[in-house]
Amino acid sequence: MLNINYSPLNPMGAMRQMAILGAGNATVGSNVGDLDGNDDLGVMIPALWSSAIYRYFEKALTFRPFFDDYSSLVKSKGDTIYIPEIQETTVAEKSADTNVTYTRNVETAVTLLVDKHKYAAKLFEDIALIQANEPLMSKYARSMGYSLAKQFDTDIETELQSMQTGVSLSANNVLTNAKAEEAYGTLLENDLDPSECAWFLNPTLYADVVSNAGWTTTATAQGFSGGALSGEIGRLYGMPVYMTPLISSASGTGTEAGYIAHNSCVAVAAQQDIRVQSSYSIDNLGTRVVADVIYGVKLTDSSNHIKGIRFNQAS
């Protein structure tokens, strides 16, 4: 059982302890860095903040969960991953009384560098009162976590912009039946399995797809679920549909409005997901909190290995 010592000369000491105990993660720490000589505020804060920030970080991701994740290869050490691209083996005709001819493919590799270190930092004055107010603390945590998640997904979307194969829309932010069929046919021509692919659309294209009566009324034929009544999309042409505002709805020739991507189109690796550190600042009379993440992203799509299609604005 913990005893909370209250002093009329130092009420904040007891307030900090009560806030920490109320969070349900209380443990007794050392006195290092503690202004009042009671439980260590610096030890208590990271555990509370880490849980909240990581929860919103995972919730905000759109691109990262879909693509191949090589994080396990760099968790302990290293900053470079080589991903081999295996070429298709040539088939030849065997003639009687002749030796087979051996071919040797010159294989290539995609280099994934774990070279991105991003952080979100805030100074919280009177941290005890903030932590005692769970809804307020959650809003701050969500802001920091979402910022990191958004940056991760933004870097993936930037890689997708360099895909080799593109389909130009007939009009800006309008995905017609004909253009969707063209993209689907191109996908199949490049021997990509639709069950391993997904649509990623900007908000305007997404709304256009939801309201397309042709797709809504031919659900069985095209594997479409959802629609204007629910505002949700499950699958279109057998592929899941995702919406993200990170894809721009701005006009401009060559500007990407959406993608169909295979799950191997982008390689991602997080050497360190969310790390939260904090320290109390006497000068600021507040607690400095920093959340950071270390990761890398790399497009694997190339002219010899088409992994998806980008939709370009008409003008």
Secondary structure, DSSP 8 states (H G I E B T S, - for coil): ------BTTBHHHHHHHHHHHHTT-------TT-SSSSS-HHHHHHHHHHHHHHHHHHHH-SSTTTSEE-GGGSSSS-SEEEEEE----------TT----------EEEEEE--EEEEEEEEEESHHHHHHSHHHHHHHHHHHHHHHHHHHHHHHHHHHTT-S-EEE-SBTTB--HHHHHHHHHHHHHTT--GGGEEEEE-HHHHHHHHT-HHHHTTHHHHT--EETTTTEE-EETTEEEEE-TTS-----TT-EEEEEEETTSEEEEEEEEEEEEEEEETTTTEEEEEEEEEEEEEE--BTTB--EEEEE---
